[in-house]
Amino acid sequence: MRSSLPSIDPSDCSWWLDEALRKEGNAPAAAPLEGECTADVAIVGGGFAGLWTALALTSRRPDLSIVLIEASICGSGASGKNGGKVHGYWSSLGTAVQALGRDGALAIARAGDWAQDGIRTFASECGRDIWWREGGNLVVATTSQQEEKIAGVVQQARELGAEDHVTALSAEEVQARCASPVFRRGLFYPDAATVHPARLARALRQAVIDRGVALFENTPMLSVDPGHPCRIKTPRGLIVAREVVLATNAALSERRDVRPHVSIFSSYVVMTEPAPEQLASMNWTGEEGLADLRMFLHYFRKTPDGRVLMGSGSGPVGYGDDAQARHLTHDRASIGRAEAGLRRLLPELREVPLARAWGGAIDVSADRLPFFKTISDTRIHYACGFSGHGVNATYIAGQCLASLVLNEKDRWSTLPFCTRALPRLPPEPFRFTGASAIRSAILVCEEADEQNLRASALARAIAKLPKILGLRIGIR
């Protein structure tokens, strides 16, 4: 089996963002902030969460003055690096029930449907082709241990009255959708879609500009003073605003009020060159996104021009609040695992070269669900903990943050994302040491399982620790 790994290094820029900027004709960035400005609302972060918040606020209150600042350019962070798989929480009912109970789990699953509707509407009205494709999500078992999980998922959906949102597929039905020698039975979630994430981010950027939002790029926030009004310092400017929204993803772990509830992980992806003939030969002619049933899952999808993106959620763990650590974006071993997953799961692509590889930090919450809050005794609001599930959830975040800014008690601000008590993680260095050990043990166990081997007793024992200790990080 030929590997393209020696010729591929992790990149600072995703294939998605490069393609989206070329499509725009490499339009210049918005000017950085110079001097002082005032606004009703200041939004920090030009990714999905910040941009959706700006759109939600302008829809509800067109009279508001809004300033949005971005440290680089819109779409350059996680919003332009992710896999572009868009789905709500029907596939996460197990995690959600443990964290929120039956009613809470169903509430966030319904909110995921509202978000799908909202993103679909935007895709149809934004005037750009953002590669929105509604083909569902196919989750496949590739080992007998993974296959054992299927019955439990279906049974829980039935108990919650959610059986319409997941269908168990036989091995033959899976192969009819995407043929692979390692695919066994599977689960199909019809609510899911795929999108070009960077084109979506850039379309949102244009939409907020068209709505009159004052956008400043290459303008990092240096500090925020939670006064009345709030004051945000930037390298060459100052924003005075009544309300502040922080939508900076993993960087929010720097805040003392957020840090106990979030751990930094990383995910890596590879993107192939176009391979339409190979896709046809494996029957992958639909628009499904796919994933396997590992803990550190492989997630994959194809593009309209015949490429395949394969991601692996097995990247290194971050220490403390350092979301900028180089190993979170430039770990060659993680790129190697993503490529190995591609060649093993989709062997028809074993000779197809890779076009690009990249990685990024993931803000994983203690219960693996995002949270949207207002900092006590301030008018500073934030969204964090997307846990690798951000394209759909950032739409929800935008609506929830808009409700928090406007002090509206509605279907968004009363969701568990906004109201639940947040569990805490152990402090450093115990968090990093424990998470790294558990990550390594789970990887050993899952790789042994794929080779039909039994991992060492020590690895199996460490891999079980999260469940034994009642933690939700490190379990599915």
C-alpha positions as CSV (number, residue, x, y, z in Angstrom):
1,M,0.0,0.0,0.0
2,R,1.6,3.3,-1.1
3,S,1.5,6.1,1.5
4,S,1.7,9.8,0.6
5,L,2.7,10.7,4.1
6,P,6.3,11.7,3.5
7,S,5.1,14.4,1.0
8,I,2.3,15.8,3.2
9,D,3.0,18.1,6.2
10,P,0.3,19.6,8.4
11,S,-0.7,23.0,7.0
12,D,-1.7,26.2,8.8
13,C,-4.4,26.8,6.2
14,S,-7.1,24.2,5.3
15,W,-7.9,23.2,1.8
16,W,-11.4,24.5,2.4
17,L,-10.2,28.1,3.2
18,D,-7.8,28.2,0.2
19,E,-10.6,27.1,-2.1
20,A,-13.1,29.5,-0.7
21,L,-10.7,32.5,-1.0
22,R,-9.9,31.6,-4.6
23,K,-13.6,31.4,-5.3
24,E,-13.9,35.0,-4.0
25,G,-11.0,36.1,-6.1
26,N,-8.9,36.6,-3.0
27,A,-10.8,39.6,-1.9
28,P,-8.9,41.8,0.6
29,A,-9.5,41.4,4.4
30,A,-11.6,44.0,6.2
31,A,-9.4,46.8,7.7
32,P,-8.2,46.4,11.3
33,L,-9.7,48.6,13.9
34,E,-8.0,51.9,14.4
35,G,-9.0,54.3,17.2
36,E,-12.1,54.2,19.4
37,C,-15.6,53.1,18.5
38,T,-18.8,52.6,20.3
39,A,-21.6,50.0,19.7
40,D,-24.5,48.4,21.4
41,V,-23.0,45.0,20.9
42,A,-19.3,44.0,20.4
43,I,-18.7,40.4,19.1
44,V,-15.3,38.9,19.4
45,G,-14.6,36.1,16.9
46,G,-15.4,35.9,13.2
47,G,-16.2,32.2,13.0
48,F,-19.6,30.5,12.8
49,A,-20.7,31.3,16.4
50,G,-19.9,35.0,16.2
51,L,-21.3,35.4,12.7
52,W,-24.5,33.6,13.4
53,T,-24.9,35.7,16.6
54,A,-24.5,38.9,14.5
55,L,-27.1,37.7,12.0
56,A,-29.6,36.7,14.7
57,L,-29.2,40.1,16.4
58,T,-29.7,42.0,13.2
59,S,-32.8,39.9,12.4
60,R,-34.4,40.6,15.7
61,R,-33.2,44.1,16.3
62,P,-32.2,45.9,13.1
63,D,-31.7,49.1,15.0
64,L,-28.7,47.7,17.1
65,S,-25.2,48.9,16.3
66,I,-22.9,45.9,16.2
67,V,-19.1,45.7,15.9
68,L,-17.4,42.3,15.1
69,I,-13.7,41.8,15.4
70,E,-11.7,38.8,14.2
71,A,-8.0,38.1,15.1
72,S,-7.2,36.9,11.6
73,I,-9.8,36.7,8.8
74,C,-13.3,35.2,9.0
75,G,-13.3,31.5,8.6
76,S,-9.6,31.0,9.3
77,G,-10.1,29.1,12.6
78,A,-12.1,26.0,13.4
79,S,-15.0,27.2,11.2
80,G,-12.8,26.8,8.1
81,K,-11.0,23.7,9.3
82,N,-13.7,21.2,10.3
83,G,-15.1,18.3,8.2
84,G,-18.2,20.2,7.1
85,K,-20.6,17.5,8.5
86,V,-23.8,19.1,9.8
87,H,-26.1,17.3,12.2
88,G,-27.9,17.8,15.4
89,Y,-28.1,15.7,18.5
90,W,-30.2,12.7,17.6
91,S,-27.0,10.8,17.2
92,S,-25.8,11.9,20.6
93,L,-28.8,10.9,22.6
94,G,-26.8,8.5,24.8
95,T,-24.4,11.3,25.9
96,A,-27.3,13.8,26.2
97,V,-29.5,11.5,28.4
98,Q,-26.6,10.9,30.8
99,A,-25.9,14.7,31.1
100,L,-29.4,16.1,30.9
101,G,-32.0,13.4,31.4
102,R,-34.7,12.4,29.0
103,D,-36.5,15.8,28.6
104,G,-33.2,17.7,28.3
105,A,-31.9,15.3,25.7
106,L,-35.0,15.6,23.6
107,A,-35.0,19.4,24.0
108,I,-31.5,19.8,22.5
109,A,-32.3,17.2,19.8
110,R,-35.2,19.3,18.7
111,A,-33.0,22.4,18.8
112,G,-30.6,20.6,16.4
113,D,-33.6,20.3,14.0
114,W,-34.3,24.0,14.3
115,A,-30.6,24.7,13.5
116,Q,-30.7,22.4,10.4
117,D,-33.8,24.3,9.2
118,G,-32.0,27.6,9.8
119,I,-28.8,26.6,8.0
120,R,-30.8,25.2,5.1
121,T,-32.7,28.4,4.7
122,F,-29.5,30.4,4.7
123,A,-27.9,28.1,2.2
124,S,-30.9,28.6,-0.2
125,E,-31.0,32.4,0.3
126,C,-27.4,33.5,0.6
127,G,-26.7,33.6,-3.2
128,R,-23.6,31.4,-3.0
129,D,-23.0,27.7,-3.6
130,I,-21.8,26.5,-0.2
131,W,-22.1,22.8,-1.2
132,W,-25.1,22.2,1.0
133,R,-26.0,18.5,0.5
134,E,-28.7,16.7,2.6
135,G,-27.8,13.0,2.4
136,G,-27.9,11.9,6.0
137,N,-25.1,10.4,8.1
138,L,-24.1,6.8,7.9
139,V,-22.3,5.4,11.0
140,V,-20.7,2.1,10.3
141,A,-19.2,-0.7,12.5
142,T,-15.9,-2.0,11.3
143,T,-15.3,-4.5,14.1
144,S,-17.4,-6.9,16.2
145,Q,-17.0,-4.7,19.3
146,Q,-18.3,-1.7,17.4
147,E,-21.2,-3.8,16.0
148,E,-22.3,-4.5,19.5
149,K,-23.1,-0.9,20.1
150,I,-25.8,-0.7,17.4
151,A,-28.6,-2.5,19.3
152,G,-28.2,-0.3,22.3
153,V,-28.5,2.9,20.1
154,V,-31.6,1.7,18.4
155,Q,-33.2,0.5,21.7
156,Q,-32.6,3.9,23.4
157,A,-34.0,5.8,20.4
158,R,-37.1,3.6,20.7
159,E,-37.5,4.3,24.4
160,L,-37.2,8.0,23.8
161,G,-39.7,8.0,21.0
162,A,-37.0,8.9,18.5
163,E,-37.0,5.8,16.3
164,D,-37.8,7.9,13.3
165,H,-34.4,9.6,13.6
166,V,-32.2,6.5,13.3
167,T,-32.4,3.3,11.3
168,A,-30.3,0.2,11.7
169,L,-28.9,-1.0,8.4
170,S,-27.7,-4.5,7.6
171,A,-24.2,-5.1,6.2
172,E,-25.8,-5.4,2.7
173,E,-27.6,-2.1,3.1
174,V,-24.4,-0.4,4.2
175,Q,-22.4,-1.9,1.3
176,A,-25.1,-0.6,-1.1
177,R,-24.4,2.9,0.1
178,C,-20.6,2.7,0.3
179,A,-18.8,-0.6,-0.4
180,S,-15.8,-1.4,1.8
181,P,-14.4,-4.7,2.9
182,V,-14.3,-3.6,6.5
183,F,-17.8,-2.2,6.8
184,R,-20.3,-4.3,8.7
185,R,-23.8,-3.2,10.0
186,G,-24.5,0.4,10.5
187,L,-26.8,3.2,11.6
188,F,-28.4,5.9,9.4
189,Y,-29.4,9.3,10.7
190,P,-31.5,11.1,8.1
191,D,-31.2,14.6,9.7
192,A,-27.6,15.2,8.6
193,A,-26.1,17.2,5.8
194,T,-22.7,18.2,4.5
195,V,-21.4,21.7,3.6
196,H,-18.3,23.5,2.5
197,P,-17.4,25.0,5.9
198,A,-15.2,27.8,4.7
199,R,-17.6,28.9,1.9
200,L,-20.3,28.9,4.6
201,A,-18.2,31.1,6.9
202,R,-17.4,33.5,4.0
203,A,-21.1,33.7,3.0
204,L,-21.9,34.5,6.6
205,R,-19.2,37.2,6.6
206,Q,-20.8,38.8,3.6
207,A,-24.2,38.6,5.1
208,V,-23.3,40.4,8.2
209,I,-21.5,43.1,6.2
210,D,-24.7,43.5,4.1
211,R,-26.7,43.9,7.3
212,G,-24.6,46.8,8.4
213,V,-22.4,45.1,11.0
214,A,-19.0,46.9,11.3
215,L,-16.4,44.2,10.7
216,F,-12.7,44.5,11.6
217,E,-10.3,41.7,10.7
218,N,-6.7,41.2,11.8
219,T,-7.9,42.7,15.1
220,P,-7.3,40.5,18.1
221,M,-8.8,41.3,21.5
222,L,-6.1,42.1,24.0
223,S,-8.4,42.4,27.0
224,V,-12.0,43.0,28.0
225,D,-13.1,45.1,30.9
226,P,-16.5,44.0,32.2
227,G,-17.7,47.5,33.2
228,H,-20.9,49.3,32.4
229,P,-20.3,49.8,29.5
230,C,-17.7,47.1,28.7
231,R,-14.4,48.1,27.1
232,I,-12.4,45.9,24.6
233,K,-8.8,46.7,23.9
234,T,-7.2,45.8,20.6
235,P,-3.7,46.5,19.3
236,R,-4.6,49.9,17.8
237,G,-8.1,50.5,19.1
238,L,-10.8,50.5,21.7
239,I,-14.4,49.3,21.6
240,V,-16.9,50.6,24.1
241,A,-20.1,48.5,24.1
242,R,-23.0,47.8,26.4
243,E,-23.0,44.0,25.5
244,V,-20.1,41.8,24.6
245,V,-20.2,38.3,23.0
246,L,-17.1,36.1,23.2
247,A,-17.1,33.6,20.4
248,T,-13.4,32.5,20.3
249,N,-13.8,28.8,20.5
250,A,-10.9,27.0,22.3
251,A,-9.3,30.3,23.2
252,L,-12.0,30.8,25.8
253,S,-10.2,28.2,28.0
254,E,-7.9,31.1,29.0
255,R,-10.7,32.5,31.1
256,R,-10.8,31.4,34.7
257,D,-14.6,31.1,34.7
258,V,-14.5,28.7,31.6
259,R,-11.3,26.7,32.2
260,P,-12.7,24.2,34.8
261,H,-15.3,23.0,32.4
262,V,-13.3,22.6,29.2
263,S,-10.4,20.4,28.0
264,I,-8.4,21.0,24.8
265,F,-8.2,18.1,22.4
266,S,-7.3,18.2,18.7
267,S,-8.5,16.6,15.4
268,Y,-6.7,16.1,12.1
269,V,-7.9,15.6,8.6
270,V,-6.5,14.7,5.2
271,M,-8.1,15.7,1.9
272,T,-7.5,13.6,-1.3
273,E,-7.2,14.7,-4.8
274,P,-10.3,14.2,-6.9
275,A,-11.2,10.5,-7.4
276,P,-14.6,10.3,-9.0
277,E,-14.0,6.9,-10.7
278,Q,-13.0,5.3,-7.4
279,L,-16.0,6.7,-5.6
280,A,-18.3,5.2,-8.3
281,S,-16.6,1.8,-8.1
282,M,-17.3,1.6,-4.3
283,N,-21.0,2.6,-4.9
284,W,-20.5,5.9,-3.0
285,T,-22.8,7.9,-5.3
286,G,-25.1,9.4,-2.7
287,E,-24.5,12.5,-0.5
288,E,-24.0,10.7,2.8
289,G,-21.5,11.7,5.4
290,L,-19.9,8.8,7.2
291,A,-18.2,7.9,10.5
292,D,-17.2,4.8,12.3
293,L,-18.1,3.7,15.8
294,R,-14.7,4.2,17.5
295,M,-14.4,6.5,20.5
296,F,-11.8,8.5,18.6
297,L,-13.9,8.2,15.5
298,H,-13.0,8.5,11.9
299,Y,-15.4,11.0,10.1
300,F,-15.4,11.3,6.4
301,R,-17.3,12.8,3.5
302,K,-16.9,13.4,-0.2
303,T,-17.1,16.7,-2.1
304,P,-18.9,17.6,-5.3
305,D,-15.6,17.5,-7.2
306,G,-14.9,14.0,-6.1
307,R,-12.5,14.4,-3.2
308,V,-12.7,12.6,0.1
309,L,-12.0,14.2,3.5
310,M,-11.0,11.8,6.2
311,G,-10.7,13.0,9.8
312,S,-9.5,11.4,13.0
313,G,-10.4,12.8,16.4
314,S,-7.3,11.2,17.9
315,G,-5.0,14.2,18.1
316,P,-2.9,15.2,21.1
317,V,-4.3,16.8,24.3
318,G,-3.6,20.4,25.2
319,Y,-2.2,21.4,28.5
320,G,-4.1,23.9,30.6
321,D,-5.4,26.9,28.5
322,D,-2.8,26.8,25.8
323,A,-5.1,26.4,22.7
324,Q,-2.3,27.7,20.5
325,A,0.2,24.9,21.2
326,R,1.9,23.7,18.0
327,H,1.2,20.0,18.6
328,L,-2.5,20.8,18.3
329,T,-2.1,21.8,14.7
330,H,1.1,20.2,13.5
331,D,1.3,16.6,14.7
332,R,2.5,14.3,12.0
333,A,1.5,11.1,13.9
334,S,-2.1,12.3,13.9
335,I,-1.9,13.0,10.2
336,G,-0.6,9.5,9.8
337,R,-3.6,8.1,11.7
338,A,-6.0,10.0,9.5
339,E,-4.3,8.7,6.4
340,A,-4.2,5.2,7.7
341,G,-7.9,5.4,8.4
342,L,-8.5,6.6,4.8
343,R,-6.5,3.7,3.3
344,R,-8.1,1.1,5.6
345,L,-11.7,2.2,5.5
346,L,-11.7,3.1,1.8
347,P,-9.1,0.9,0.1
348,E,-10.3,1.9,-3.3
349,L,-8.5,5.2,-2.6
350,R,-5.2,3.6,-1.6
351,E,-3.4,5.0,-4.7
352,V,-5.1,8.4,-4.6
353,P,-2.6,11.1,-3.4
354,L,-3.4,13.5,-0.7
355,A,-3.9,17.2,-1.5
356,R,-3.6,18.7,2.0
357,A,-3.5,17.8,5.6
358,W,-4.3,20.0,8.6
359,G,-5.3,20.0,12.3
360,G,-7.0,22.1,14.9
361,A,-7.9,22.5,18.5
362,I,-11.2,21.3,19.9
363,D,-12.9,22.7,23.0
364,V,-14.3,19.6,24.7
365,S,-16.6,20.3,27.6
366,A,-16.8,18.1,30.7
367,D,-20.1,16.6,29.5
368,R,-19.3,16.8,25.8
369,L,-22.1,19.3,25.2
370,P,-21.7,23.0,24.5
371,F,-22.7,25.8,26.9
372,F,-23.8,29.3,26.3
373,K,-23.6,31.6,29.4
374,T,-23.6,35.1,30.7
375,I,-20.7,35.8,33.1
376,S,-22.1,36.6,36.5
377,D,-22.6,40.3,37.3
378,T,-21.5,41.4,33.7
379,R,-23.0,41.8,30.3
380,I,-20.4,39.5,28.8
381,H,-21.8,36.4,27.1
382,Y,-20.0,33.5,25.6
383,A,-20.3,30.1,23.8
384,C,-17.9,27.3,24.4
385,G,-17.5,23.5,24.6
386,F,-18.6,22.5,21.1
387,S,-16.7,19.2,21.4
388,G,-16.1,18.7,17.7
389,H,-19.8,19.1,16.9
390,G,-19.9,22.7,15.9
391,V,-21.4,23.4,12.5
392,N,-25.0,22.8,13.7
393,A,-24.4,23.8,17.3
394,T,-22.9,27.2,16.4
395,Y,-26.3,28.1,14.8
396,I,-27.9,27.3,18.1
397,A,-25.2,29.3,19.9
398,G,-26.0,32.3,17.7
399,Q,-29.6,32.2,18.6
400,C,-29.0,31.6,22.3
401,L,-26.4,34.3,22.5
402,A,-28.8,36.8,20.8
403,S,-31.4,35.9,23.4
404,L,-29.0,36.4,26.2
405,V,-27.9,39.8,24.8
406,L,-31.5,40.9,24.5
407,N,-32.6,39.5,27.8
408,E,-35.2,37.4,26.1
409,K,-36.6,34.3,27.8
410,D,-37.6,32.2,24.8
411,R,-37.2,28.7,23.3
412,W,-33.4,29.3,22.9
413,S,-32.4,30.8,26.2
414,T,-34.3,28.2,28.1
415,L,-32.4,25.3,26.5
416,P,-30.1,23.2,28.7
417,F,-27.2,24.7,26.8
418,C,-27.9,27.9,28.7
419,T,-29.4,26.7,31.9
420,R,-27.7,23.6,33.1
421,A,-25.1,23.5,35.9
422,L,-21.7,22.7,34.4
423,P,-19.6,19.8,35.6
424,R,-16.0,20.4,36.4
425,L,-12.8,18.7,35.3
426,P,-9.8,18.0,37.5
427,P,-7.2,20.8,37.7
428,E,-3.8,20.7,36.0
429,P,-1.5,18.8,35.9
430,F,-3.9,16.0,36.7
431,R,-6.2,16.9,33.8
432,F,-3.5,16.7,31.1
433,T,-1.7,13.7,32.6
434,G,-5.0,11.7,33.0
435,A,-6.4,12.7,29.6
436,S,-3.2,11.8,27.8
437,A,-2.9,8.4,29.5
438,I,-6.6,7.6,28.7
439,R,-6.2,8.8,25.1
440,S,-3.2,6.6,24.6
441,A,-4.9,3.6,26.2
442,I,-8.1,4.0,24.1
443,L,-6.0,4.3,20.9
444,V,-4.2,1.1,21.8
445,C,-7.5,-0.7,22.5
446,E,-9.1,0.5,19.3
447,E,-6.2,-0.3,17.1
448,A,-5.9,-3.7,18.6
449,D,-9.7,-4.2,18.0
450,E,-9.2,-3.3,14.3
451,Q,-6.5,-6.0,14.1
452,N,-8.7,-8.6,15.8
453,L,-6.3,-8.6,18.8
454,R,-6.8,-8.0,22.5
455,A,-5.1,-5.0,24.0
456,S,-3.0,-5.4,27.2
457,A,-4.8,-5.6,30.5
458,L,-3.2,-2.3,31.5
459,A,-4.5,-0.5,28.4
460,R,-8.0,-1.9,28.9
461,A,-8.0,-0.9,32.5
462,I,-6.9,2.7,31.8
463,A,-9.4,3.0,28.9
464,K,-12.2,2.2,31.3
465,L,-11.3,4.8,33.9
466,P,-13.6,7.6,32.6
467,K,-16.7,5.4,32.9
468,I,-15.6,4.1,36.3
469,L,-15.0,7.7,37.6
470,G,-18.3,9.0,36.1
471,L,-16.6,11.3,33.6
472,R,-18.0,11.8,30.1
473,I,-14.8,12.8,28.4
474,G,-13.2,9.7,26.9
475,I,-16.5,7.8,26.4
476,R,-19.1,7.7,23.7
